[in-house]
Amino acid sequence: MLRLLNEKPLDKITVREIADDCGINRNTFYYHYHDIFDLLEKMFAKEEERLLSEIQDVTTLQQGFMQATHFAMENYQAIYHAYNSVSRDSLTRYLYNAASISMRKYILGQCDKDNMPSDRDLEDLIFLFASMIEGAIINVMREGLTRDVENLIDNAIRLMEGTVRLAIDNCNS
């Protein structure tokens, strides 16, 4: 699915094409998935699981951004095709969850026993920073991939350096 999605829009991909590419018949496909959108949803869920299992410590904001956007950057054409399809909800949910995983690890890594935010503040910080990353990626897609994403990430890191630390301190003041 990912290979095909990197090549063409989602609405141009057929179940027969996926089945043929995998060396299975259509019935086998339908045994595992309801339709192509179900497969797309499960593909994003599997990527989230991979991200959760692979990310250990996130010690820098750059590392958090890079881990949150790695899959999207490696598969930007597939992400763009998914964005421009009717399954946009699956994509935005995946992008937010991936960013949330990375930001949770990073924010918790910036805390110690003396400056741990309340549970509510912690969840709000994660929500806000993850939403920012998700929104930036969605807006890059909306613009038609005209921005240099790596440069955008580098600039975001440069401009935001220290903001998480400041936000944690603000939670405790």
C-alpha positions in Angstrom: 0.0 0.0 0.0 2.7 2.4 1.0 4.7 1.8 -2.2 1.6 2.3 -4.4 0.6 5.4 -2.4 4.0 6.9 -3.0 3.4 6.4 -6.7 -0.2 7.6 -7.1 -3.2 9.1 -5.4 -5.3 6.9 -3.1 -8.4 7.1 -5.3 -6.3 5.6 -8.2 -5.3 2.5 -6.1 -7.5 -0.6 -6.4 -7.8 -3.6 -4.1 -6.8 -5.8 -7.1 -3.6 -3.8 -7.5 -2.7 -4.2 -3.8 -3.6 -7.9 -3.9 -1.5 -8.5 -7.0 1.4 -6.6 -5.6 1.3 -8.7 -2.5 0.8 -12.0 -4.3 -2.6 -12.7 -2.7 -6.1 -12.8 -4.1 -8.8 -10.2 -3.4 -10.6 -12.5 -1.0 -7.5 -12.7 1.2 -7.3 -8.9 1.2 -11.0 -8.7 2.3 -10.3 -11.3 5.0 -7.9 -8.9 6.7 -9.4 -5.4 5.7 -12.8 -4.0 5.1 -11.5 -1.8 2.3 -8.5 0.4 1.2 -9.3 3.0 3.9 -9.2 0.3 6.6 -5.8 -0.8 5.3 -4.6 2.9 5.3 -5.8 3.3 8.9 -4.0 0.1 10.0 -0.9 1.2 8.1 -0.8 4.4 10.2 -1.5 2.5 13.4 1.4 0.1 12.7 3.7 3.1 12.1 2.6 4.6 15.5 3.3 1.3 17.2 6.8 1.2 15.6 7.4 4.8 16.7 6.3 4.0 20.2 8.6 0.9 20.4 11.6 2.6 18.8 11.7 5.9 20.6 13.6 5.7 23.8 14.7 9.1 25.2 14.2 12.3 23.3 16.8 14.7 24.6 16.6 17.6 22.2 13.7 19.4 20.5 15.4 18.6 17.1 15.3 14.9 17.9 11.6 15.1 18.9 10.8 17.0 15.6 12.8 14.6 13.5 11.3 11.5 15.1 7.8 12.9 14.8 8.2 13.7 11.1 10.5 10.9 10.0 7.8 8.7 8.4 6.1 11.7 6.7 9.4 13.0 5.3 10.5 9.6 4.0 7.1 9.1 2.4 6.1 12.6 1.6 4.4 11.7 -1.7 2.3 9.0 0.0 1.4 11.5 2.8 0.5 14.1 0.2 -1.7 11.6 -1.6 -3.4 10.5 1.6 -3.9 14.2 2.5 -5.6 14.8 -0.8 -8.0 11.8 -0.4 -11.1 11.3 1.5 -9.1 9.6 4.3 -7.6 12.8 5.6 -8.8 12.0 9.1 -6.6 8.9 9.3 -3.6 11.0 8.2 -4.2 13.8 10.7 -4.8 11.3 13.5 -1.6 9.6 12.7 0.4 12.8 12.5 -0.9 14.1 15.8 -0.3 10.7 17.5 3.3 10.5 16.1 4.0 14.1 17.3 2.4 13.4 20.6 4.6 10.3 21.2 7.8 12.3 20.5 6.8 15.4 22.4 5.8 13.3 25.5 9.2 11.7 25.6 10.9 15.0 25.1 8.9 17.0 27.6 9.2 14.3 30.3 13.0 14.2 29.6 13.1 17.9 30.4 11.5 17.4 33.8 13.0 16.3 37.0 11.4 15.7 40.4 11.5 19.3 41.4 9.9 20.7 38.2 7.3 18.1 37.2 4.2 19.8 35.9 0.8 18.6 37.1 -0.8 15.9 35.0 -3.2 18.4 33.5 -0.4 20.8 32.5 1.7 18.0 31.1 -1.1 16.8 28.9 -1.8 20.4 27.8 1.9 20.9 26.9 2.0 17.7 24.9 -1.3 18.6 23.2 -0.1 22.0 22.2 3.3 21.0 20.9 2.0 18.0 19.1 -0.8 20.1 17.5 1.8 22.6 16.3 3.8 19.8 14.6 0.7 18.2 13.1 -0.6 21.6 11.9 2.7 22.5 10.3 2.8 19.3 8.3 -0.8 19.6 7.2 -0.2 23.2 6.1 2.8 22.0 4.1 0.5 19.5 2.4 -2.2 22.1 1.8 0.4 24.3 0.1 1.3 21.4 -2.2 4.7 20.5 -0.8 6.2 23.8 -1.9 8.2 24.4 1.3 11.5 22.8 2.1 10.4 20.7 5.1 13.9 20.1 6.4 14.6 23.8 6.4 11.3 24.5 8.1 12.1 22.0 10.9 15.6 23.5 11.3 14.1 27.0 11.6 11.3 25.8 14.0 14.0 24.3 16.3 16.1 27.5 16.1 13.1 29.7 16.8 11.6 27.6 19.6 14.8 26.5 21.4 14.1 26.8 25.1 10.3 27.1 24.9 9.6 23.7 26.3 11.9 24.4 29.3 10.2 27.8 29.8 6.7 26.2 29.5 7.6 23.6 32.2 9.0 26.4 34.4 5.8 28.4 33.8 3.7 25.4 34.9 5.4 25.5 38.3 5.2 29.2 38.9 
